[in-house]
Amino acid sequence: MSSPMIPHRGTVLAFDYGLARTGIAQGELETRIAMPLAVLESTDESFFFSAIASLLAEWHPVLLVVGRPGENQEHAFGLRCERFARRLHGRHRLPVVLVDESLSSCLAERQLVEIGRRDWRHRKPVRDALAASVILQSFFDGAPWRDALASKEPA
């Protein structure tokens, strides 16, 4: 996938892809604030992609962000994340950006513990969506596209 053209406005959905579960977050390009949205079971591919299609129909995103393990992470899973990103692009014809997801799940875990969810069984159902929001917020906060986008904003 080549670098996509980043729109000026609109909804962005981010994915923390996993073999068992995938967390999804939502944010707006104007506000650049990410919020956890949902967790989908990833094991049944037909259900999984159908549920994603439903979310896309509901939210009408202009851009998708997919977390990918950093360079020091397991190579095979990084390739799976890239394949997932290509499949999203191929099915929905939306621009897709890969973002380093290093430590997103750890940060999500820490945030949940800090707000009082000490029992892992209570954290597990929301951790993946929160990790997706960490990935999306990382994209919003540190993406080099911000300068290019700001220079294209109408005066």
Backbone as CSV, one residue per row, in Angstrom:
resi,resn,N_x,N_y,N_z,CA_x,CA_y,CA_z,C_x,C_y,C_z
1,MET,0.835,-1.181,0.000,0.000,0.000,0.000,0.874,1.235,0.000
2,SER,0.547,2.173,-0.851,1.283,3.422,-0.868,0.706,4.362,0.184
3,SER,1.396,5.469,0.420,0.898,6.440,1.396,-0.396,7.041,0.876
4,PRO,-1.462,6.922,1.668,-2.738,7.446,1.199,-2.825,8.952,1.366
5,MET,-3.717,9.554,0.599,-4.026,10.969,0.750,-4.882,11.098,2.012
6,ILE,-4.453,11.914,2.943,-5.175,12.087,4.196,-6.207,13.197,4.009
7,PRO,-7.484,12.904,4.256,-8.513,13.936,4.124,-8.360,15.020,5.195
8,HIS,-9.009,16.161,4.982,-8.961,17.264,5.942,-9.903,17.038,7.111
9,ARG,-11.057,16.446,6.826,-12.086,16.284,7.849,-12.678,14.893,7.761
10,GLY,-13.284,14.485,8.853,-14.018,13.232,8.834,-13.632,12.303,9.962
11,THR,-14.343,11.211,9.980,-14.166,10.196,11.007,-13.043,9.239,10.623
12,VAL,-12.296,8.824,11.617,-11.238,7.824,11.443,-11.565,6.658,12.372
13,LEU,-11.472,5.429,11.855,-11.583,4.238,12.684,-10.214,3.582,12.753
14,ALA,-9.840,3.138,13.940,-8.550,2.479,14.142,-8.782,1.068,14.651
15,PHE,-7.870,0.169,14.284,-7.984,-1.244,14.614,-6.726,-1.726,15.327
16,ASP,-6.932,-2.370,16.477,-5.868,-3.107,17.164,-6.143,-4.573,16.839
17,TYR,-5.627,-5.021,15.706,-5.934,-6.344,15.178,-5.319,-7.441,16.039
18,GLY,-6.112,-8.474,16.293,-5.638,-9.632,17.029,-6.259,-10.890,16.471
19,LEU,-5.644,-12.014,16.719,-6.151,-13.277,16.192,-7.451,-13.699,16.877
20,ALA,-7.627,-13.356,18.146,-8.847,-13.710,18.879,-9.836,-12.548,18.917
21,ARG,-9.331,-11.338,19.200,-10.171,-10.154,19.306,-9.489,-8.980,18.627
22,THR,-10.308,-8.069,18.124,-9.799,-6.843,17.519,-10.500,-5.662,18.160
23,GLY,-9.717,-4.753,18.689,-10.270,-3.535,19.268,-10.413,-2.473,18.203
24,ILE,-11.461,-1.673,18.354,-11.729,-0.606,17.382,-11.953,0.686,18.145
25,ALA,-11.376,1.756,17.612,-11.543,3.089,18.190,-12.011,4.043,17.098
26,GLN,-12.540,5.162,17.548,-13.071,6.166,16.636,-12.532,7.524,17.028
27,GLY,-12.324,8.374,16.044,-11.904,9.749,16.295,-12.218,10.603,15.087
28,GLU,-12.082,11.902,15.253,-12.343,12.858,14.179,-11.054,13.591,13.842
29,LEU,-10.827,13.806,12.556,-9.623,14.511,12.137,-9.595,15.946,12.669
30,GLU,-10.764,16.574,12.832,-10.790,17.953,13.315,-10.388,18.059,14.787
31,THR,-10.913,17.182,15.626,-10.633,17.274,17.061,-9.389,16.508,17.473
32,ARG,-9.038,15.486,16.694,-7.873,14.636,16.972,-7.928,14.023,18.377
33,ILE,-9.100,13.537,18.735,-9.287,12.853,20.012,-9.821,11.452,19.726
34,ALA,-9.133,10.437,20.220,-9.519,9.040,19.989,-10.343,8.525,21.163
35,MET,-11.355,7.723,20.840,-12.220,7.111,21.855,-12.399,5.631,21.536
36,PRO,-12.357,4.764,22.546,-12.630,3.339,22.308,-14.052,3.170,21.775
37,LEU,-14.220,2.220,20.866,-15.539,2.033,20.260,-16.103,0.636,20.479
38,ALA,-15.342,-0.395,20.134,-15.883,-1.757,20.188,-14.752,-2.765,20.216
39,VAL,-15.112,-3.988,20.580,-14.215,-5.143,20.472,-14.979,-6.205,19.708
40,LEU,-14.360,-6.725,18.660,-14.971,-7.766,17.840,-14.175,-9.057,17.966
41,GLU,-14.879,-10.170,18.030,-14.216,-11.469,17.968,-13.671,-11.638,16.551
42,SER,-12.410,-12.030,16.428,-11.742,-12.139,15.126,-11.693,-13.566,14.599
43,THR,-12.156,-14.527,15.366,-11.951,-15.930,15.005,-12.833,-16.397,13.851
44,ASP,-14.048,-15.879,13.738,-14.948,-16.226,12.637,-14.834,-15.129,11.578
45,GLU,-14.064,-15.397,10.530,-13.739,-14.376,9.542,-14.972,-13.765,8.883
46,SER,-15.957,-14.585,8.565,-17.170,-14.085,7.922,-17.895,-13.086,8.831
47,PHE,-18.106,-13.473,10.091,-18.748,-12.582,11.064,-17.896,-11.333,11.268
48,PHE,-16.600,-11.516,11.402,-15.674,-10.425,11.678,-15.762,-9.337,10.611
49,PHE,-15.641,-9.722,9.347,-15.673,-8.717,8.280,-17.070,-8.148,8.072
50,SER,-18.094,-8.920,8.380,-19.463,-8.406,8.325,-19.674,-7.343,9.407
51,ALA,-19.161,-7.596,10.615,-19.283,-6.632,11.711,-18.503,-5.355,11.396
52,ILE,-17.345,-5.498,10.786,-16.567,-4.316,10.383,-17.349,-3.514,9.350
53,ALA,-17.942,-4.194,8.379,-18.734,-3.504,7.354,-19.887,-2.732,7.997
54,SER,-20.521,-3.311,9.008,-21.609,-2.627,9.714,-21.106,-1.365,10.413
55,LEU,-19.939,-1.466,11.057,-19.370,-0.285,11.719,-19.014,0.802,10.703
56,LEU,-18.477,0.397,9.571,-18.128,1.378,8.537,-19.385,2.050,7.988
57,ALA,-20.457,1.292,7.816,-21.714,1.864,7.337,-22.294,2.844,8.360
58,GLU,-22.109,2.546,9.633,-22.629,3.419,10.690,-21.813,4.695,10.845
59,TRP,-20.492,4.585,10.811,-19.620,5.719,11.116,-19.147,6.489,9.889
60,HIS,-19.202,5.912,8.699,-18.770,6.560,7.454,-17.368,7.159,7.563
61,PRO,-16.372,6.339,7.913,-15.020,6.892,8.061,-14.426,7.311,6.721
62,VAL,-13.497,8.259,6.799,-12.767,8.696,5.619,-11.367,8.106,5.598
63,LEU,-10.983,7.464,6.702,-9.635,6.911,6.848,-9.672,5.789,7.870
64,LEU,-8.861,4.752,7.631,-8.707,3.650,8.573,-7.248,3.588,9.017
65,VAL,-7.043,3.306,10.300,-5.700,3.171,10.867,-5.590,1.767,11.444
66,VAL,-4.521,1.077,11.117,-4.301,-0.280,11.620,-2.969,-0.311,12.359
67,GLY,-3.011,-0.816,13.585,-1.787,-0.968,14.364,-0.954,-2.116,13.829
68,ARG,0.357,-1.887,13.786,1.300,-2.908,13.346,2.448,-2.951,14.341
69,PRO,2.869,-4.159,14.748,3.998,-4.235,15.682,5.223,-3.527,15.120
70,GLY,6.005,-2.940,16.028,7.221,-2.236,15.623,8.264,-3.181,15.064
71,GLU,9.358,-2.618,14.651,10.432,-3.376,14.008,10.977,-4.503,14.878
72,ASN,10.973,-4.333,16.187,11.552,-5.346,17.071,10.558,-6.434,17.454
73,GLN,9.354,-6.375,16.924,8.321,-7.339,17.274,8.347,-8.525,16.314
74,GLU,7.536,-9.513,16.652,7.444,-10.734,15.867,7.081,-10.419,14.409
75,HIS,7.922,-10.829,13.486,7.774,-10.508,12.075,6.485,-11.084,11.485
76,ALA,6.164,-12.320,11.793,4.997,-12.977,11.189,3.706,-12.249,11.548
77,PHE,3.570,-11.770,12.783,2.344,-11.074,13.144,2.268,-9.715,12.460
78,GLY,3.398,-9.070,12.268,3.420,-7.814,11.520,2.891,-8.013,10.104
79,LEU,3.265,-9.124,9.491,2.774,-9.433,8.146,1.269,-9.685,8.157
80,ARG,0.778,-10.308,9.221,-0.674,-10.532,9.341,-1.418,-9.207,9.456
81,CYS,-0.858,-8.273,10.213,-1.477,-6.952,10.347,-1.496,-6.222,9.014
82,GLU,-0.410,-6.334,8.266,-0.355,-5.715,6.947,-1.383,-6.340,6.004
83,ARG,-1.538,-7.653,6.084,-2.537,-8.344,5.268,-3.940,-7.876,5.639
84,PHE,-4.216,-7.749,6.929,-5.503,-7.247,7.388,-5.751,-5.843,6.825
85,ALA,-4.745,-4.987,6.870,-4.873,-3.621,6.341,-5.174,-3.650,4.838
86,ARG,-4.488,-4.507,4.093,-4.748,-4.620,2.647,-6.166,-5.108,2.384
87,ARG,-6.625,-6.049,3.199,-7.989,-6.569,3.031,-9.021,-5.489,3.320
88,LEU,-8.794,-4.687,4.348,-9.702,-3.572,4.624,-9.762,-2.626,3.431
89,HIS,-8.597,-2.272,2.921,-8.543,-1.365,1.777,-9.240,-1.989,0.562
90,GLY,-8.959,-3.246,0.298,-9.547,-3.909,-0.854,-11.059,-4.046,-0.767
91,ARG,-11.565,-4.320,0.404,-13.018,-4.506,0.578,-13.783,-3.194,0.604
92,HIS,-13.173,-2.160,1.166,-13.932,-0.941,1.427,-13.425,0.280,0.667
93,ARG,-12.322,0.140,-0.034,-11.760,1.221,-0.845,-11.562,2.519,-0.084
94,LEU,-11.133,2.379,1.157,-10.808,3.537,1.985,-9.299,3.581,2.175
95,PRO,-8.738,4.782,2.341,-7.306,4.841,2.640,-7.026,4.189,3.994
96,VAL,-5.907,3.465,4.059,-5.505,2.770,5.278,-4.063,3.158,5.603
97,VAL,-3.833,3.516,6.863,-2.500,3.873,7.331,-2.091,2.858,8.389
98,LEU,-0.864,2.349,8.282,-0.299,1.470,9.309,0.455,2.326,10.317
99,VAL,0.214,2.059,11.608,0.835,2.827,12.682,1.493,1.852,13.654
100,ASP,2.662,2.211,14.143,3.362,1.381,15.124,2.498,1.252,16.371
101,GLU,2.194,0.016,16.748,1.340,-0.223,17.916,2.143,-0.624,19.149
102,SER,3.437,-0.480,19.102,4.276,-0.887,20.229,3.751,-0.312,21.539
103,LEU,3.575,-1.166,22.503,3.158,-0.827,23.855,1.715,-0.358,23.982
104,SER,0.914,-0.394,22.917,-0.471,0.082,23.022,-1.272,-0.746,24.023
105,SER,-1.103,-2.067,24.007,-1.844,-2.905,24.959,-1.351,-2.683,26.385
106,CYS,-0.052,-2.480,26.550,0.495,-2.201,27.892,-0.041,-0.880,28.432
107,LEU,-0.091,0.138,27.585,-0.627,1.424,28.019,-2.109,1.304,28.359
108,ALA,-2.846,0.543,27.556,-4.269,0.331,27.836,-4.451,-0.374,29.177
109,GLU,-3.657,-1.405,29.423,-3.722,-2.128,30.702,-3.462,-1.171,31.868
110,ARG,-2.441,-0.364,31.734,-2.081,0.561,32.809,-3.201,1.567,33.068
111,GLN,-3.803,2.076,31.992,-4.907,3.027,32.153,-6.089,2.383,32.877
112,LEU,-6.380,1.135,32.539,-7.500,0.443,33.191,-7.230,0.205,34.669
113,VAL,-5.994,-0.152,35.002,-5.633,-0.346,36.410,-5.736,0.982,37.151
114,GLU,-5.285,2.064,36.519,-5.321,3.381,37.155,-6.743,3.853,37.452
115,ILE,-7.718,3.433,36.638,-9.100,3.860,36.902,-9.839,2.874,37.799
116,GLY,-9.104,1.880,38.322,-9.688,1.001,39.319,-10.095,-0.381,38.850
117,ARG,-9.843,-0.719,37.619,-10.163,-2.067,37.138,-8.970,-2.971,37.418
118,ARG,-8.904,-3.456,38.629,-7.761,-4.260,39.062,-7.879,-5.722,38.647
119,ASP,-9.081,-6.231,38.509,-9.302,-7.630,38.132,-9.165,-7.767,36.615
120,TRP,-8.255,-8.610,36.164,-7.991,-8.761,34.727,-9.245,-9.176,33.959
121,ARG,-10.157,-9.892,34.615,-11.387,-10.323,33.932,-12.283,-9.140,33.603
122,HIS,-12.162,-8.061,34.347,-12.949,-6.862,34.073,-12.243,-5.967,33.056
123,ARG,-10.936,-6.123,32.931,-10.175,-5.323,31.970,-10.230,-5.925,30.574
124,LYS,-10.222,-7.236,30.501,-10.095,-7.933,29.221,-11.130,-7.502,28.174
125,PRO,-12.415,-7.355,28.529,-13.409,-7.001,27.504,-13.216,-5.619,26.868
126,VAL,-12.550,-4.707,27.560,-12.391,-3.351,27.019,-10.954,-3.011,26.630
127,ARG,-10.018,-3.838,27.027,-8.601,-3.533,26.791,-8.283,-3.329,25.314
128,ASP,-8.813,-4.170,24.449,-8.463,-4.083,23.033,-9.001,-2.806,22.383
129,ALA,-10.212,-2.386,22.768,-10.758,-1.133,22.234,-9.936,0.055,22.746
130,LEU,-9.527,-0.012,24.008,-8.697,1.047,24.561,-7.324,1.062,23.879
131,ALA,-6.780,-0.109,23.581,-5.500,-0.171,22.847,-5.656,0.445,21.460
132,ALA,-6.799,0.215,20.807,-7.044,0.832,19.498,-7.089,2.353,19.620
133,SER,-7.647,2.849,20.735,-7.677,4.304,20.918,-6.277,4.850,21.175
134,VAL,-5.419,4.068,21.828,-4.019,4.484,22.020,-3.325,4.577,20.659
135,ILE,-3.565,3.604,19.791,-2.992,3.613,18.442,-3.473,4.836,17.673
136,LEU,-4.782,5.097,17.725,-5.342,6.238,16.994,-4.831,7.557,17.560
137,GLN,-4.758,7.666,18.886,-4.256,8.904,19.479,-2.794,9.117,19.100
138,SER,-2.033,8.035,19.021,-0.643,8.127,18.574,-0.580,8.667,17.146
139,PHE,-1.466,8.190,16.308,-1.541,8.698,14.931,-1.863,10.185,14.932
140,PHE,-2.880,10.582,15.705,-3.271,11.996,15.755,-2.154,12.873,16.308
141,ASP,-1.489,12.422,17.367,-0.495,13.249,18.056,0.842,13.336,17.344
142,GLY,1.269,12.252,16.739,2.628,12.240,16.242,2.777,12.078,14.754
143,ALA,1.681,12.053,14.071,1.766,11.781,12.634,2.396,12.949,11.886
144,PRO,3.323,12.651,10.980,3.950,13.714,10.202,2.967,14.382,9.241
145,TRP,1.803,13.785,9.037,0.816,14.362,8.123,0.246,15.669,8.651
146,ARG,0.377,15.941,9.965,-0.222,17.157,10.529,0.293,18.418,9.846
147,ASP,1.596,18.512,9.623,2.155,19.707,8.998,1.649,19.848,7.566
148,ALA,1.616,18.732,6.840,1.120,18.776,5.457,-0.354,19.151,5.439
149,LEU,-1.121,18.610,6.358,-2.546,18.912,6.422,-2.760,20.374,6.762
150,ALA,-2.009,20.890,7.724,-2.171,22.289,8.137,-1.859,23.235,6.983
151,SER,-0.891,22.883,6.150,-0.533,23.754,5.041,-1.588,23.752,3.941
152,LYS,-2.475,22.739,3.935,-3.523,22.655,2.917,-4.864,23.199,3.419
153,GLU,-4.947,23.530,4.707,-6.200,24.053,5.264,-6.574,25.366,4.570
154,PRO,-7.853,25.548,4.266,-8.263,26.806,3.652,-8.094,27.970,4.622
155,ALA,-7.728,29.114,4.117,-7.495,30.290,4.974,-8.783,30.940,5.403
